[in-house]
Amino acid sequence: MAKRAATNNSSDSTLSVARRGEIVVGVYEAVQSCFAHWETLPGFDFEAVFKAYLVEAFEAPDRLGFDLATMRLIASLKNGHTAFADDWLWREHGAPIGLAVRHDAAGWCVTKSAYEDIAPGAQIVRIGGQPIDAFASKLLAFVSGSSIREQRNRLFSRPFLFPQSFEIVMEDGTTRWIERGTELPPGPAETDGRWLEDGQRYLLTIPSFAQPRFEADAIELLRSLTDTVHLVIDVRGNAGGNTPEALVSALMPTRYRFWTYETPCSDGLARARGEPPRMIVSEADWVEPAEEAFKGKLTILIDGGTFSAAEDFVAPFKDNKRAEIVGEPTGGSSGQPYLRDLEDGMRLWVGAKRQMFPDRSPFEGVGIEPDIFKNWPPTEEPGKVPV
């Protein structure tokens, strides 16, 4: 079959019945064959939920309604590596809010702001005349995540769920009218190293593993250190990318292991019998250390924004106790997603690998617990906090 040519027409706000049919069939097949996280959904009837989705998807008046229906379906699977995206949605309805906001025990806290009159640390209590919890609860149904914490922390990065303009009220009673379209200031773009104490403690900040250079630069900086140095690695806010196996090896003077995981597997005969995919388990393998690995004292800083491949980085150090882990529990979602290109700028990711700690204790939706808990103030950005 010839592949559909992608369209860049930003005014393409409608989808034909035939096109909707192609997409929903692709979504169904990908989820049924690849999704590895059914055990976290006891009593969940995907067939019934999918039938309700079909009605909503075909009755949606436009592409926006169709996208939101599909996002609601995928979010119902409660997995941080299972998501639907549409370039058109971001292009037409994705004007930024200008705020980064996290949710914790204290409430909804601004961590980054593009506005001079809203400082990091401000608490938002109302949006659009509603208590923020009531406002958010209506939108979280469209946000994928392996936990309610992850969904809440992702909410403000989904601007198309918000009105084009709205009023926010702070805890101190001040108000601010938000007109979407203001970009947040950029965060750290490169791996960075600096001395906290000359010759004694060194801070290595790794903002991402999305590009090979982040890991390569970290290894290069690491090579300049002797084993007498106390190395502090900051992966707070690192949302992952590619698992940095070479960096882990460069820091491990003792043997280590990553995850035990399981993934679904099926065949034609099993499907003919109506049998669900069976789960294949792969136990965590021990990896022998490299002789030239860094042997000095190691501390790793984490938070709820430490996610995916960044959690792959932290996990071996937690398992073999090579490093002291400081901060807040990590995001709690990793594993290889299956990517389904639905064409026309639409993509579906399905979490096809369910990871757990080597002792089989759960990781998904839980995260990696620190050895020393520290609730990072929102005014302290990654790379700014010596320990």
Disulfide bonds with the S-S distance in Angstrom:
none
